[in-house]
Amino acid sequence: MHAFVKTLCLGMGLGLGLASATAPALADDAAAAIFGERQLAMAVDTRCGLFTQSQRTALDAARLQARGLLLREGVSLHALDDYTRELQRQAAGIACNDPAVGDLQHRVVEGFVGWVRIPAMDFPGTHFTWTSSRGVMPDMPVWSIVQDQADLKIGVSTREGQRQLSLVLPGSERATSAILVLRDMDRQPTLYDATMGGSYSGPTDAPWARWTPPRFAQTRIWASGRDTGRTAATLAGEDSATLFDFPISAADAMAARDPRETARIELMDRHGNIVASHYIEIGDFAAALAFLRGADRGDVRS
């Protein structure tokens, strides 16, 4: 299990009777325990108001990463939802003045002190990794979250105190605009498997991509800016590059999707023709975003 989700080890299993809740059959018992502990702590906090918003964000970051790992290991979303409801019922029966609740609060606060000091963390997925870094350089753009696929980088960049979802491609890109394509969760609430359970291969340029945005249910977010200057080159780590920026709300939209699915980037020329497509593994992007925001002190806007 990744070190990050162990950072806030609460030890709630005995104090709040977590063992009495029926966890789904899991390939990773540590991930199940971490998911259950964080979920129960958040449910108790909803009733008793134990934590600050930053501490809640820390709990949620660990919960999200454990949830993503469990889903990728084959645990069904339905099973996790049932487990969550069981934990919420358990929390409803715990008195806010129970000594175990005070112990829980103390453990979370103590764990948060160390967690908030962690400068950076990797969030591995099945094929790619998100790296989240809390460092800020006042005079130059930095990647606060990035997934590096060699031929592109995508993630959250920070510059001049402002965050945005950014895509950078090395070299002089002939595309004049970019579109982030996500599954429309209202029209297609569940994952869409274009490979029909592996019977067909994924996209030609991303054979690993199994769950992709279906043609009949897509949310499309247009880039809000394009740059080919120093900012693009700095973020790409190249002499020249092309940068497309999206509003930070696009990052929140990505974070809301299932960690097993993919997003797609469509690059368009000035005539409106799609000249290239790139697939992005969503993975534990939500956990990476929560990790980043959990240490915010108001000096950046996102």
C-alpha positions as CSV (number, residue, x, y, z in Angstrom):
1,M,0.0,0.0,0.0
2,H,1.3,3.5,-0.8
3,A,3.0,5.3,2.0
4,F,0.8,8.4,1.7
5,V,-2.4,6.7,2.7
6,K,-0.7,5.4,5.8
7,T,0.5,8.9,6.9
8,L,-2.6,9.6,9.0
9,C,-2.9,6.2,10.6
10,L,-5.7,6.7,13.1
11,G,-6.0,3.4,14.7
12,M,-9.8,3.7,14.9
13,G,-10.7,0.1,14.5
14,L,-10.9,-0.7,18.2
15,G,-12.1,2.6,19.5
16,L,-15.0,3.0,17.2
17,G,-15.8,-0.6,16.4
18,L,-14.7,-0.5,12.7
19,A,-14.2,-4.2,12.8
20,S,-18.0,-4.7,13.2
21,A,-18.6,-3.2,9.8
22,T,-18.6,-5.6,7.0
23,A,-15.9,-4.6,4.4
24,P,-16.2,-6.0,0.9
25,A,-13.9,-8.8,-0.2
26,L,-10.7,-7.0,-0.9
27,A,-7.3,-7.8,-2.4
28,D,-5.6,-5.3,-0.2
29,D,-6.7,-5.4,3.5
30,A,-4.6,-2.4,4.3
31,A,-6.4,-0.3,1.7
32,A,-9.7,-1.5,3.0
33,A,-8.8,-0.5,6.6
34,I,-7.6,2.9,5.5
35,F,-10.7,3.5,3.4
36,G,-13.0,2.4,6.3
37,E,-11.1,4.4,8.9
38,R,-11.2,7.7,6.9
39,Q,-14.8,7.2,5.9
40,L,-15.9,6.5,9.4
41,A,-13.9,9.5,10.7
42,M,-15.6,11.8,8.1
43,A,-19.0,10.5,9.0
44,V,-18.4,11.1,12.8
45,D,-17.1,14.6,11.9
46,T,-20.2,15.4,10.0
47,R,-22.2,14.9,13.2
48,C,-19.8,16.2,15.8
49,G,-17.8,18.9,14.0
50,L,-14.4,17.6,15.0
51,F,-12.0,18.9,12.4
52,T,-11.0,22.0,10.4
53,Q,-11.6,22.1,6.7
54,S,-7.9,21.4,6.0
55,Q,-8.0,18.4,8.3
56,R,-11.1,17.1,6.5
57,T,-9.3,17.6,3.2
58,A,-6.4,15.5,4.5
59,L,-8.8,12.7,5.6
60,D,-10.5,12.8,2.2
61,A,-7.2,12.7,0.3
62,A,-6.3,9.4,2.0
63,R,-9.8,8.1,1.6
64,L,-9.8,8.9,-2.1
65,Q,-6.4,7.2,-2.8
66,A,-7.5,4.1,-0.9
67,R,-10.8,4.1,-2.8
68,G,-9.0,4.3,-6.1
69,L,-6.7,1.5,-5.3
70,L,-9.6,-0.8,-4.3
71,L,-11.5,0.0,-7.4
72,R,-8.5,-0.7,-9.6
73,E,-8.1,-4.0,-7.8
74,G,-11.5,-5.1,-8.8
75,V,-13.7,-4.1,-5.9
76,S,-17.1,-2.9,-7.3
77,L,-18.3,0.6,-6.8
78,H,-21.6,-0.9,-5.5
79,A,-19.7,-2.8,-2.8
80,L,-17.8,0.4,-1.7
81,D,-21.1,2.3,-1.6
82,D,-22.7,-0.3,0.5
83,Y,-19.7,-0.3,2.9
84,T,-19.9,3.5,3.1
85,R,-23.6,3.4,4.0
86,E,-22.9,0.8,6.7
87,L,-20.1,3.0,8.2
88,Q,-22.4,6.0,8.1
89,R,-25.0,4.0,10.1
90,Q,-22.4,3.0,12.5
91,A,-21.3,6.7,13.0
92,A,-24.9,7.7,13.6
93,G,-24.9,5.5,16.8
94,I,-21.7,7.0,18.3
95,A,-22.2,9.8,20.9
96,C,-20.1,12.9,20.3
97,N,-18.9,12.8,23.9
98,D,-17.8,9.2,23.6
99,P,-14.1,9.0,24.8
100,A,-13.3,7.2,21.6
101,V,-14.4,10.3,19.6
102,G,-12.0,12.5,21.6
103,D,-9.2,10.0,20.9
104,L,-10.1,10.0,17.2
105,Q,-9.9,13.8,17.1
106,H,-6.6,13.8,18.8
107,R,-5.1,11.2,16.5
108,V,-6.3,13.1,13.4
109,V,-5.0,16.5,14.6
110,E,-1.6,14.9,15.5
111,G,-1.4,13.1,12.2
112,F,-2.3,16.3,10.3
113,V,0.7,18.2,11.7
114,G,3.0,15.8,10.0
115,W,0.9,15.4,6.8
116,V,0.8,19.1,6.1
117,R,4.6,19.3,6.1
118,I,5.0,16.7,3.3
119,P,6.4,18.7,0.3
120,A,5.4,16.3,-2.5
121,M,3.8,12.9,-3.1
122,D,3.3,10.4,-5.9
123,F,-0.1,8.9,-6.7
124,P,0.5,5.9,-8.9
125,G,-2.2,4.6,-11.2
126,T,-2.3,1.5,-13.4
127,H,-0.2,3.0,-16.2
128,F,0.8,6.5,-15.2
129,T,1.5,8.5,-12.0
130,W,0.3,11.9,-10.8
131,T,3.0,13.8,-8.8
132,S,1.6,16.5,-6.5
133,S,4.0,19.1,-5.2
134,R,3.2,21.9,-2.8
135,G,6.2,24.1,-3.6
136,V,5.6,27.5,-5.3
137,M,8.2,29.6,-7.1
138,P,7.1,33.3,-7.1
139,D,8.8,34.2,-10.4
140,M,8.3,31.1,-12.5
141,P,5.6,28.6,-13.4
142,V,5.6,25.2,-11.7
143,W,3.7,22.0,-11.9
144,S,1.7,21.5,-8.7
145,I,0.3,18.3,-10.1
146,V,1.6,16.6,-13.2
147,Q,1.3,13.4,-15.2
148,D,4.2,12.9,-17.6
149,Q,3.6,10.8,-20.6
150,A,6.8,11.7,-22.4
151,D,5.1,13.2,-25.4
152,L,3.0,15.5,-23.2
153,K,2.5,16.7,-19.6
154,I,-0.8,17.5,-18.1
155,G,-1.9,18.6,-14.6
156,V,-2.3,21.6,-12.5
157,S,0.2,24.4,-13.0
158,T,0.7,27.4,-10.7
159,R,1.9,30.8,-11.8
160,E,1.5,34.2,-10.3
161,G,-0.6,32.8,-7.5
162,Q,-3.1,31.3,-9.9
163,R,-3.8,27.6,-10.6
164,Q,-5.2,26.2,-13.8
165,L,-5.4,22.8,-15.5
166,S,-2.6,22.8,-18.1
167,L,-1.5,20.7,-21.0
168,V,2.0,21.1,-22.6
169,L,3.4,19.5,-25.7
170,P,7.1,19.8,-26.7
171,G,7.8,21.5,-30.0
172,S,5.8,23.8,-32.2
173,E,2.3,22.3,-32.2
174,R,0.1,23.2,-35.2
175,A,-3.0,22.8,-33.1
176,T,-4.6,26.2,-32.3
177,S,-7.1,24.9,-29.6
178,A,-7.6,21.9,-27.3
179,I,-10.7,20.3,-25.8
180,L,-10.8,18.2,-22.7
181,V,-13.4,15.4,-23.2
182,L,-14.9,13.6,-20.2
183,R,-17.7,11.1,-19.7
184,D,-21.0,12.9,-19.2
185,M,-22.0,11.4,-15.8
186,D,-25.7,12.4,-16.2
187,R,-26.2,10.7,-19.5
188,Q,-23.8,7.8,-18.7
189,P,-23.7,7.3,-14.9
190,T,-21.5,4.2,-15.1
191,L,-18.2,3.5,-16.7
192,Y,-18.3,2.9,-20.5
193,D,-16.1,0.0,-21.7
194,A,-15.4,0.5,-25.3
195,T,-13.3,-2.7,-25.4
196,M,-16.3,-4.9,-24.4
197,G,-14.4,-6.5,-21.5
198,G,-11.2,-6.7,-23.4
199,S,-12.6,-8.3,-26.6
200,Y,-11.5,-5.3,-28.5
201,S,-8.3,-3.2,-28.2
202,G,-8.4,0.3,-26.9
203,P,-7.6,3.4,-29.0
204,T,-4.8,3.0,-31.5
205,D,-2.6,5.6,-29.7
206,A,-3.6,4.3,-26.2
207,P,-4.3,0.6,-26.3
208,W,-4.2,0.6,-22.5
209,A,-7.3,2.8,-22.3
210,R,-10.3,0.6,-21.5
211,W,-12.9,3.0,-20.1
212,T,-13.2,6.0,-22.3
213,P,-15.7,8.8,-22.8
214,P,-18.5,7.4,-25.0
215,R,-19.5,9.3,-28.2
216,F,-23.1,9.6,-27.0
217,A,-22.3,11.0,-23.6
218,Q,-19.5,13.5,-23.5
219,T,-18.7,16.6,-21.5
220,R,-16.4,18.9,-23.5
221,I,-14.3,21.7,-22.0
222,W,-12.5,24.1,-24.3
223,A,-9.1,25.4,-23.5
224,S,-9.2,29.0,-22.3
225,G,-5.7,30.0,-23.4
226,R,-2.7,29.0,-25.6
227,D,1.0,29.9,-25.2
228,T,4.2,29.1,-27.1
229,G,6.6,31.3,-25.1
230,R,8.7,31.0,-22.0
231,T,5.9,29.7,-19.8
232,A,5.3,26.8,-22.1
233,A,9.0,26.0,-22.5
234,T,9.5,26.1,-18.7
235,L,6.7,23.7,-18.0
236,A,7.7,21.3,-20.8
237,G,11.4,21.4,-19.8
238,E,12.2,22.0,-23.5
239,D,13.5,24.8,-25.7
240,S,10.1,25.2,-27.3
241,A,6.6,23.9,-26.5
242,T,2.9,24.6,-26.8
243,L,0.8,25.2,-23.7
244,F,-3.0,25.0,-23.4
245,D,-4.7,26.2,-20.3
246,F,-8.1,25.2,-19.0
247,P,-10.0,26.7,-16.1
248,I,-9.4,25.1,-12.7
249,S,-13.0,23.9,-12.8
250,A,-11.8,21.5,-15.4
251,A,-9.5,19.9,-12.8
252,D,-12.5,19.5,-10.5
253,A,-14.4,17.9,-13.3
254,M,-11.6,15.4,-13.8
255,A,-11.4,14.7,-10.1
256,A,-15.1,13.8,-10.0
257,R,-14.7,11.0,-12.5
258,D,-14.0,7.3,-11.7
259,P,-10.3,6.7,-11.1
260,R,-10.4,3.7,-13.5
261,E,-11.4,5.7,-16.5
262,T,-9.7,8.0,-19.0
263,A,-10.1,11.5,-20.3
264,R,-9.3,12.5,-23.8
265,I,-7.6,15.6,-25.2
266,E,-8.6,16.6,-28.7
267,L,-6.2,19.0,-30.5
268,M,-7.8,21.1,-33.3
269,D,-6.3,23.2,-36.1
270,R,-7.6,26.6,-37.1
271,H,-10.1,25.0,-39.5
272,G,-11.8,23.1,-36.6
273,N,-10.3,19.7,-37.7
274,I,-9.1,17.3,-35.0
275,V,-5.4,16.8,-35.7
276,A,-4.5,14.6,-32.7
277,S,-6.0,12.9,-29.7
278,H,-4.3,12.0,-26.4
279,Y,-5.7,9.9,-23.5
280,I,-5.2,10.8,-19.9
281,E,-5.4,8.2,-17.1
282,I,-7.5,9.8,-14.4
283,G,-6.3,7.5,-11.7
284,D,-5.9,9.1,-8.3
285,F,-6.1,12.7,-9.6
286,A,-8.7,13.5,-7.0
287,A,-6.4,12.4,-4.2
288,A,-3.5,14.4,-5.7
289,L,-5.7,17.5,-5.8
290,A,-6.9,17.1,-2.3
291,F,-3.2,16.6,-1.1
292,L,-2.3,19.9,-2.9
293,R,-5.2,21.9,-1.5
294,G,-4.9,20.4,2.0
295,A,-1.9,22.6,2.7
296,D,-3.2,25.8,1.2
297,R,-2.9,29.0,3.3
298,G,-4.6,31.4,1.0
299,D,-1.6,32.4,-1.0
300,V,-2.8,30.7,-4.2
301,R,-6.2,30.8,-6.0
302,S,-7.8,27.6,-7.3
